[in-house]
Amino acid sequence: MSKMNDILLSSAEKQTLTEKIENKMKSNGYDALLVFGSSNITYLSGGIVFPYLDQKVVQPVALYICYKTGKRIIVCTNDLADIPKQLNWNGEVVIYNLNEQTPEASIAEVLKNYISSKVAIDENYMTAAQIKALKKSISGLVTVSGDQVFDDLKLLKTDAEIRLLEIACRMGDRGFISALNHSEGAALDALSYPLWEYAERFRVHVGEYGGSCVGNMVVVQGKDCKELYARCEPRAVLNETGFVRLEYSLHNSGYWITGSRTVYLGQTNEQAERAWKNNQTLKNIALKNLRTGVKSSEVYNAVKRSSEELNIPFWEGIDLGHGVGTREREAPFLAHYDDTLITEGMVIVLGVYTYGNDKELICNKDVYVVTNDVPRLLNWYKNWDDLYILYGTSARHG
């Protein structure tokens, strides 16, 4: 268990990942890569994380690696230059100034001093303006899309990556249990407990347990549970008997997981227990079919058949699961449209959205690593197979 306290990749683990990436790039005929997407920067650099990069709060950041020359550079503005240094980046940090007409042109002017030929780019993350600026600044530049190669690389995780994701799961479960502890004795009382505070306590405790970022979150109760996401009214409190669902995402050193946890507020009833049992029935069918050699679509289709046979409807507006890694959502996708073959070493979030008594969406997501036997649960900290009743008399802790 000591390795479960190592929340960063070690030097040896970074080297293993670097060699895997280099071998894949060279086998596809690429001698150099240039990426701008935050998930690709994190993955291809071995763990350098720039917060909120894809939200465009900061200026463009680029990672350039040339396997012929051994050159490894991160190009960023001065205000971000300390991040790769603090995270022990083993390459060069190059600073660019915003002295051109656009940020895209400014970073391109610096990159021209390092790039002179063909590079694989993450086209899906780059704007047309950025590509245009690069080709204008760098004479004779040839760009080829490396998106598929990058995605293929991320499909199978190294042991170290699996550990970082497992730690993220532990952080998430501890954060959720802490949120329950804060609200347990306050739910349905005279003073009431703000609904937004339920999510806020999760966010705070994930940070306290070492999480490096909490991403998208939503908490819904009652009729709002009919939607995957709904606005949390500022004055809403935990005072409606029924299902309460929390959706969240977080990362540990740049490795993301997503989750969904449903509890029942107040004294439960037979209908609610049956709805939860039905949810777990379909989830377990999906888990039973999550095996090596099975297509992603076959997992989805098995659940759909069982849904019809057992008369347990499920929400078909979203997939039943997806990969996670340096993005919240990666391939493979447990959906009718994805025929990716399930393979040992994939890490997949699994959760089926079924319906409660009043058509509320209920779900319990967990993260699994695919093995040659049964998938291994990474959310081992707490078992949520039974419906959790959020109803207590403990002293207020707010």
Secondary structure, DSSP 4 states (H G I P E B T S, - for coil): -GGGG--S--HHHHHHHHHHHHHHHHHTT-SEEEE--HHHHHHHHTS---TTGGGTSS---EEEEETTT--EEEEE-GGGTHHHHHTT-SSEEEE--S-SSSHHHHHHHHHTTT--SEEEE-GGGS-HHHHHHHHHHSTT-EEEE-HHHHHHHHHS--HHHHHHHHHHHHHHHHHHHHHHHHHTTTTTSSS--BHHHHHHHHHHHHHHTT-SEE---EEEEGGGGGSSS----TT-BS-SSEEEEEEEEEEETTEEEEEEEEEEESS--HHHHHHHHHHHHHHHHHHHH--TT-BHHHHHHHHHHHHHHHT--B--SS-SEEE-SSSSSEEEE-STT--PBP-TT-EEEE---EE-TTS-EE---EEEE--SSSPEES-TT----SPEEE---PPP--
